[in-house]
Amino acid sequence: MTVEAPIIQNTQRPERIDIGDGLVMRWSTIKDANNIADCMAHAFKWSGIFATVAEDEEPAPNAWVKAGIKRLMRGNSAVMTEYDYAVVENTLAKDGQNPIVAGISLHGVPGFYGEKVSMLYGKPEAVCSNPEYRNKGLIRRLFHELIHPASDARGDVIQIIPGIPHFYRQFGYEYAIGLRNSRSIDDLNTKLPSLLSKDAITPSALAAEPFTLRVPTLADVPYLCKLSTREAQKSQAQVGLEYRESYWRYTIHDAIETQESSFDAGRLTRIIVDAKTGKDCGLVMGASAPRLGLFIFTLEEGYLYREALYPVLRQFVLAGEEPSAWEVKQAAEKKSKEDKEDDKAAKNDDKDGPAPKDGQTHATTTTDSTAPTSAEKPPAPKPLRLILDPDHPITKLLESKSTADEHKNIRLFTRIPSYANFIIKVAPSLEHRLAQSCLAGITATLQFDFYRKVVGSAGKGLEVIIKDGQIVSARDDFVPPTPEELMLAARERKALAKAEGRPDTKPTVFKYQFAPLTFTRLLVGDLSVDEMIYFYTETSVGGGDDAKLLLETLFPKTKEQFQCDLFWW
């Protein structure tokens, strides 16, 4: 599998478009970071993302979202640089007003399609607009004049967006890629009583665990890449994002080094160690804040998940309760400041001793010996979300202890601007599927009629030519021939055969019809051919007995949904 390297935007793009009323569309620089973060935080204050607000209170700007945007704009992100935010600037903004009134970031994330293709997914993200500037077409213009041209120009054959229901359809997106459903354990102490029991978390008990966890370093990046492949994760997904060196370098080091607040939450990554041999034998990764989540749990061959489950999960949960690197740093700085103040006060001591600090007296304080200490009772852990393959051993082992989360059937908005370019890009996986099927070596022409060209499509049709099981061409400018044109073509073919003194051989041509943009759902394995026919009346399959079988072979419905760390900002 050929691995594509992300295209890094190292300078500000030149586009600057005056759209009237003092508004200018352009690309960002590092100087815009705080203003973009403030715009996003205000735009998402009503969203309820990671925040609960009383129904009669106005929420504050969303601190989690603000921290995430500042992290994206820091210049060291694994998915974008400080030059990858398309914004609308109000050049007439007064002092104290935020000049950024709308924006969309463009991420580039490595992913896969099938077993043979590695490619880059374009991912517009963090879409926002100032409430006073909504319903003015700003987001539409940012998509059509900056985001999509930039994504298409760098070779992204597919773009994905999570987000506002229905909204992105108007920009040429179709609900197509389904997200993996998560499961939750709402109360670890109740559902897994032995996990964090008093006896289980004593220092001696933790020291005796058969598996221990250690914090990875940059030297471990190759090992992290090895254990986070689709195969290592026991994932059956046919589409998804990949964990590459850039992801691990950023999440275990760069993002931690530049963390700015407690809301600036990172990923919780630990390497699993065989306590008996001291050998690294696995990987566990998830989110520690604002919710504890488990995304990867991988063991080397020869180790059993049922034996590792409790020791690893116990230490992972405890690690999630530890202060972040930023909080440790803040505590150290606070202590250092207090120590300096104490030293200064000591030098000024008089015969009566040091002066008491504000709010203190010279009275001796006592400790209530009956109050439980942290060593005597387990911490109150957060609920745990499991975001693993449905058939992953850990999912199966915890199935009776967990419940499926409510939001099922969630799909990503998906844009494939050119079906022809996409098919040529993923041809190695399509050809591999053909070679493994009863249609190996087939020669056929596939003609698709999409009825009309719409926003988000490159044409009203598609033609794909397969010769001896290999995809030799694909084009978006195909227009279904009229009955008269078909008649004339047949006459010409027969006349040529007669002139050459050979039998007339009618070529194998399969004909399909799909409503505009709906073919995307078949391409990414979201629906089967039968489901497409059932859900969309416009869908038809014709041209021979193998027409439907060929589509089912090329584009099988996937059992497992999109694999990704989707919201890593």
C-alpha positions, 0 to 999 in steps of 0.5 A, a space after each residue: 500500500 502506497 502511503 501519501 504524505 500530507 501536504 503541509 501549508 507553510 505560508 499564507 495562501 494569496 486569496 483575498 476576496 472583497 465581498 462588500 460592506 467591508 467584509 473580506 474573505 482570506 486565509 488565516 495567519 497565526 495572528 488570527 488565532 485568538 480572534 478565531 477562537 473567540 468567534 468559535 467559542 461564542 458561536 458554540 456557546 449554545 451547543 452544549 458541547 461538554 457543558 451543562 447549563 441551567 435552562 434559565 441561564 445564558 451560557 458562557 463562551 464554550 471554553 472547550 471549543 476555544 481551547 481546541 481552536 487555539 490548539 489547531 492554530 498553534 502551528 504544530 497540529 497534525 491536521 492543519 497549520 495556522 494558514 489553513 483557516 478560511 475566514 471572513 474579516 470585518 475590516 470596519 470592526 471598531 475597537 473591542 469588536 472581533 474582526 473575524 465574523 465567520 470561518 472554516 478550517 481545512 484539515 488534511 487527515 490520512 486514511 484508507 479505502 479498502 485493503 489496498 489504498 491509502 489516501 488523504 481525506 479533506 476534512 472541513 472542520 470548526 465551521 462558525 459564524 457570528 450570529 449577527 452575520 448568519 443567513 448572509 451566505 458567508 459560509 457558502 462562499 467560504 466553501 465554494 471559493 476557498 475551502 473546496 478549491 484548496 482541498 481539490 487542488 491538493 488532491 483530496 478526492 473525498 471530503 468529510 464533515 461531522 456537524 449540523 444536521 442537514 446543513 451541509 447538503 446545500 454545499 454538495 454533501 451527502 450523508 454517506 459514511 456511518 460512524 462507529 457506534 459507541 458503548 458506555 459504562 455509566 458507573 464503573 464502581 457499580 458495573 465493575 465493582 472489582 475494578 477500583 475496589 479498595 484492595 485493588 488500588 493499593 500500591 502493593 496491589 498495583 505493583 503486583 499487576 501482571 501488566 503495567 502501563 508506561 508513558 510513551 516517548 518519541 522513541 516509541 512512535 514506530 511502536 505506536 504506529 505498528 500497534 494502531 493499524 487497522 489489522 492490529 486493532 482488529 477492525 473490519 472497517 473498509 473506510 477510515 482514518 489512519 494513525 500515522 507518525 504525525 498523529 502520535 508525535 503530536 498527541 504524545 509530545 507536541 500538544 502536551 508541550 504547548 498545552 495552555 489550559 485545563 480545557 486544552 485536553 489531549 489524548 491519554 496514551 499508554 504502552 502496555 508492559 508485560 510485568 514479568 518480562 518487562 517487554 512492551 506488549 500492547 497499546 491503550 489510547 483514549 480521551 481523558 477529558 472532558 469524558 474518559 473514552 477508550 479508542 484503542 486497546 491492542 495486544 501483541 500476538 500471544 497475549 490474551 485480552 481477558 487476562 489483560 482487561 482488568 489490569 490495563 483498564 484499572 490503570 488506564 482509568 486511574 491515569 485518566 484521573 491524574 492531573 494534566 501536564 499543564 495542571 502539574 506545571 501550574 501547581 509547580 509554578 504556584 508552589 515555587 511562588 509560595 516558597 519564594 514568598 515564604 523565604 522572603 517572609 522568613 527574612 523579615 521575621 521578628 522575635 514574635 515569629 513570621 506574620 500569619 498569611 491572610 486568613 490564617 492565625 497562629 492557632 494549631 490546626 488539626 486533622 480529622 483522623 476519621 476522614 478517609 484519605 485518598 489511599 482509603 477510598 477509590 477515586 470517583 471515576 468518570 463514566 467510560 465510553 468504549 469506541 472500539 470495533 463491535 467485534 473487538 475482544 474488549 467490546 465483547 468482554 464488556 458487552 454485558 456491563 455496558 450499554 449502547 449509546 443513544 445516538 445511533 445511525 450517525 453519518 458523516 456528510 461526504 463530498 466526492 467532487 469527481 466520481 471518476 477521480 475517486 474510482 481511479 484513486 481507489 482502483 487498487 482496492 476495487 481490482 483486488 475485490 474483483 480478483 477475489 470474486 467470481 467475476 475475476 478477469 471481467 471485461 465490461 463498461 459501466 455507464 451511470 446516469 445521475 439524471 442531472 448535474 447538481 452542486 457537488 457533482 462533476 457531471 450528470 453521468 459516469 463511465 467506467 471501463 474495466 478490461 480483464 479485471 483492471 480499471 482502465 479509465 473513468 470519466 465524469 463527462 459521460 452523457 447517456 446516449 439517446 435511443 437513436 444514438 444507440 441504434 446508429 452505434 449498433 449499425 456501425 458496429 455490425 457493419 464493421 464486423 461484416 466488413 472485417 469478415 467476423 461475427 458481430 460481438 456485442 460489448 458488455 455494457 451495464 447501465 445504472 441510474 442513481 439520484 444525484 449524489 446518492 451513488 456516494 453511499 454505495 461507493 463508501 459501503 454505506 448501503 447495499 445495492 438492494 438497499 439503494 434500490 429500496 430507499 431510492 426509487 430512481 435507482 435501477 440496474 440493467 444490462 445483464 445478469 452480472 450488472 448487479 453482481 458487479 456493483 456488489 463486488 466492487 462496492 460491498 456494504 461494510 459491516 463495520 463503520 468509519 474508523 477514526 479519532 474524528 474530533 481530535 483538534 
